């Protein structure tokens, strides 16, 4: 497939991973492009900028990674989309230090899957590795999550299934590609930073929407919530930013949680998230 790197065009393996593009340390962001627009685009760059100093990078010196500038993004995006025969896509930006204070920037696109109405959860055996620092950056080579992804694929090949990882203490950390939150006892719970979870952009937006509606939330280091009233899966590439979980299975394939069927509060919260994201939509093409 075609990839853009610092203004040059390169052919890379189809579906190339972050590690294949940049075997060494890197930062990356992924987001959905729908009808030429990206929702809550700035949040991805804020997270990238927060992590850059850890790699000795000044985000202001980056080209695409310096911020959401449509006039810079549109030309390479159009060519990548045309070559791949896509209109909507998952867009990935990778920023890799070059050892001299600068960085190589990669841009790729891949097909954007349809958003399912709900997702099943599989509890994984692959323990989330310990981060080098907190809050954890979205960084490559991404080996631990790739290993969790392979475990998930061995258990369920369906795109309507997400895997949950746990830290070494057995606390819910995050999904392979997502963040998770759950409603229990009238309070929304989010995995604490101490679990090693990523600061998910959709999760932060969901929490802000909950706060605006007056719904309480808290950070927890806790095992899987078998008593949860609702569980939501939050991912920036899902339409609206998140969907409900329908049921969950443990690592042995046994059912350990099922939605109760009365999830009006969770549906309303996800609708508020979708509205907030749409209001922050930016046109790229």
C-alpha positions in Angstrom: 0.0 0.0 0.0 1.0 3.6 -0.4 2.4 5.6 2.5 3.4 9.3 2.9 6.6 10.0 4.8 7.8 13.6 5.2 6.6 14.5 1.7 7.8 11.4 0.0 5.7 8.5 -1.3 6.7 4.9 -0.4 5.2 1.5 -1.0 4.9 -0.5 2.3 3.3 -3.9 3.1 -0.4 -4.0 2.9 -1.8 -3.3 6.4 1.6 -2.3 7.7 1.7 -2.1 11.4 3.3 0.7 13.5 6.3 -1.6 14.2 6.7 -2.3 10.5 6.8 1.4 9.7 9.0 2.3 12.7 10.7 -0.5 14.5 12.0 1.8 17.2 10.2 4.1 19.6 7.4 6.1 18.1 4.1 7.9 18.9 1.0 7.5 16.8 -2.6 8.6 16.6 -5.5 7.0 14.7 -8.9 8.6 13.8 -11.8 8.1 11.5 -12.4 10.2 8.4 -16.1 10.1 7.4 -17.4 12.2 4.5 -14.2 14.2 4.6 -14.6 15.1 8.2 -12.9 14.1 11.5 -14.6 14.5 14.9 -12.8 16.0 17.9 -9.6 16.1 15.9 -7.8 18.4 18.3 -7.9 15.9 21.2 -5.5 13.6 19.2 -3.0 16.3 18.8 -3.2 17.4 22.4 -2.4 13.8 23.5 0.5 13.6 20.9 1.9 17.0 22.1 1.8 15.8 25.7 3.9 12.7 24.9 6.4 14.4 22.6 8.8 15.7 25.3 9.3 12.1 26.5 10.9 11.4 23.2 12.9 14.6 23.1 10.5 16.1 20.5 9.1 19.6 20.2 5.6 19.2 18.7 5.8 22.7 17.2 8.6 21.4 14.9 6.4 18.7 13.4 4.6 19.0 10.1 1.3 17.1 10.3 1.7 16.4 13.9 2.0 20.0 14.9 -1.8 20.3 14.8 -5.0 20.0 12.7 -4.2 22.2 9.7 -6.5 21.1 6.8 -4.4 22.8 4.2 -1.4 20.5 5.1 -3.4 17.4 5.6 -5.7 17.5 2.6 -3.2 16.9 -0.3 -1.5 13.7 1.1 -4.9 12.4 2.4 -6.5 12.8 -1.1 -3.7 10.9 -2.8 -3.7 8.1 -0.2 -7.5 7.7 -0.4 -7.5 7.7 -4.2 -4.7 5.1 -4.3 -6.6 2.9 -1.8 -10.0 3.4 -3.5 -11.5 4.7 -0.3 -13.8 7.6 0.7 -14.1 6.9 4.5 -11.0 5.6 6.2 -9.0 5.0 9.4 -6.2 7.5 9.2 -3.0 6.9 11.1 -0.2 9.3 11.9 3.1 7.9 13.2 5.8 10.2 14.6 9.3 8.6 15.1 12.3 10.4 16.6 15.2 10.6 14.2 17.9 10.8 17.0 18.8 14.5 16.3 15.8 16.2 17.8 13.7 15.9 14.7 11.2 13.3 13.7 10.0 11.2 10.7 6.2 11.5 10.1 4.3 8.7 8.5 0.7 8.9 7.2 -1.4 5.9 6.1 -5.0 5.0 5.5 -6.9 1.8 5.7 -10.6 0.8 5.3 -13.0 2.0 8.1 -15.2 -0.9 9.3 -18.9 -0.3 9.9 -19.7 0.4 13.5 -21.6 -2.5 15.1 -24.8 -2.0 17.2 -23.0 -3.5 20.2 -19.9 -5.4 21.0 -19.2 -8.7 22.9 -16.3 -8.7 25.3 -13.6 -11.4 25.8 -11.5 -11.2 28.9 -7.9 -11.8 27.8 -5.0 -13.6 29.5 -2.4 -11.2 28.0 -1.6 -9.0 30.9 -1.2 -5.3 30.1 2.5 -4.4 30.4 3.8 -1.8 32.8 4.2 1.6 31.2 7.5 3.5 31.4 5.7 6.6 32.7 2.2 7.8 33.4 0.1 9.0 31.9 0.8 6.4 29.3 1.4 7.7 25.7 0.0 6.0 22.7 3.4 4.8 21.6 4.9 2.1 19.3 6.0 -0.5 18.6 2.8 -1.5 20.4 3.9 -5.0 21.0 1.8 -5.9 24.0 -1.4 -4.7 22.4 -0.5 -6.6 19.2 0.0 -9.7 21.3 -3.4 -9.1 22.9 -4.9 -8.6 19.5 -3.5 -12.0 18.3 -5.0 -13.6 21.4 -8.4 -12.0 20.6 -8.2 -13.2 17.0 -7.6 -16.8 18.2 -10.7 -16.6 20.4 -13.1 -14.7 18.2 -12.4 -13.5 14.6 -15.6 -11.3 14.6 -15.2 -7.6 14.3 -18.1 -7.4 16.8 -15.9 -8.6 19.6 -13.4 -6.6 21.7 -10.8 -8.0 24.1 -10.3 -6.6 27.6 -6.8 -6.5 29.1 -6.0 -6.5 32.8 -3.0 -5.2 34.7 -0.8 -7.5 36.8 -3.1 -7.1 39.8 -6.2 -8.2 37.8 -7.7 -4.8 37.4 -9.5 -3.8 34.3 -7.1 -1.7 32.1 -8.4 -1.3 28.6 -9.5 -3.0 25.4 -7.2 -4.0 22.6 -8.4 -1.1 20.5 -10.7 0.7 23.0 -11.3 2.2 26.4 -14.0 0.8 28.6 -16.3 2.4 31.2 -19.2 0.9 33.2 -22.2 2.0 35.2 -22.6 0.4 38.6 -24.6 1.7 41.5 -25.6 4.9 39.6 -21.9 5.9 39.2 -19.8 5.6 36.0 -16.4 3.9 36.6 -13.3 4.4 34.5 -10.0 2.4 34.8 -7.5 4.4 36.9 -4.3 5.7 35.3 -2.4 3.4 37.7 -3.7 0.4 35.7 -1.5 1.5 32.7 -4.4 2.4 30.5 -4.1 4.9 27.7 -5.7 8.3 28.1 -8.3 7.5 25.5 -9.7 10.5 23.6 -13.2 9.0 23.3 -13.2 8.1 27.0 -12.2 11.6 28.0 -15.0 13.0 25.8 -17.5 10.5 27.3 -16.5 11.6 30.8 -16.9 15.2 29.9 -20.4 14.5 28.5 -21.3 12.7 31.7 -20.1 15.7 33.8 -22.1 18.1 31.6 -25.2 16.1 32.3 -24.5 15.9 36.1 -23.7 12.2 36.2 -21.1 11.2 38.7 -18.0 9.3 37.7 -14.8 8.0 39.3 -11.5 6.3 38.6 -11.1 2.8 39.9 -8.5 0.0 40.0 -11.0 -2.9 40.1 -11.6 -6.4 38.7 -14.1 -7.0 35.9 -17.5 -5.5 37.0 -19.8 -8.6 37.0 -22.5 -6.5 38.7 -22.3 -3.6 36.2 -25.6 -2.3 34.9 -24.1 -1.2 31.6 -20.6 -1.4 30.0 -19.6 0.9 27.1 -16.8 0.4 24.7 -15.2 3.8 23.7 -13.1 4.2 20.5 -12.5 7.3 18.4 -13.1 5.3 15.1 -16.5 4.1 16.2 -19.4 6.2 14.8 -20.4 8.5 17.7 -17.3 7.4 19.7 -18.7 4.4 21.5 -21.2 1.5 21.7 -22.8 -0.7 24.3 -21.3 -4.0 25.3 -23.9 -6.8 25.1 -22.2 -9.6 27.0 -18.8 -10.8 28.2 -16.9 -14.1 28.3 -14.0 -15.0 30.5 -10.7 -16.4 29.1 -12.1 -19.9 29.2 -15.1 -18.8 27.1 -17.6 -18.9 29.9 -20.3 -16.2 30.1 -19.5 -13.8 33.0 -21.7 -10.8 32.3 -24.8 -9.9 30.2 -26.6 -6.6 29.6 -29.8 -6.4 31.6 -31.8 -4.9 28.8 -32.8 -1.7 30.5 -29.9 0.6 29.5 -31.7 3.9 28.9 -29.1 5.9 31.0 -26.2 4.4 29.0 -27.8 5.0 25.7 -28.6 8.6 26.6 -24.9 9.1 27.6 -23.7 7.7 24.4 -26.1 9.9 22.4 -24.7 12.9 24.3 -21.2 11.8 23.4 -22.1 11.5 19.7 -23.6 15.0 19.7 -20.6 16.5 21.4 -18.2 14.9 19.0 -20.3 16.0 16.0 -20.2 19.6 17.2 -16.4 19.4 17.1 -16.2 18.0 13.6 -13.5 19.4 11.3 -13.6 19.3 7.5 -10.4 18.0 5.8 -11.4 17.5 2.2 
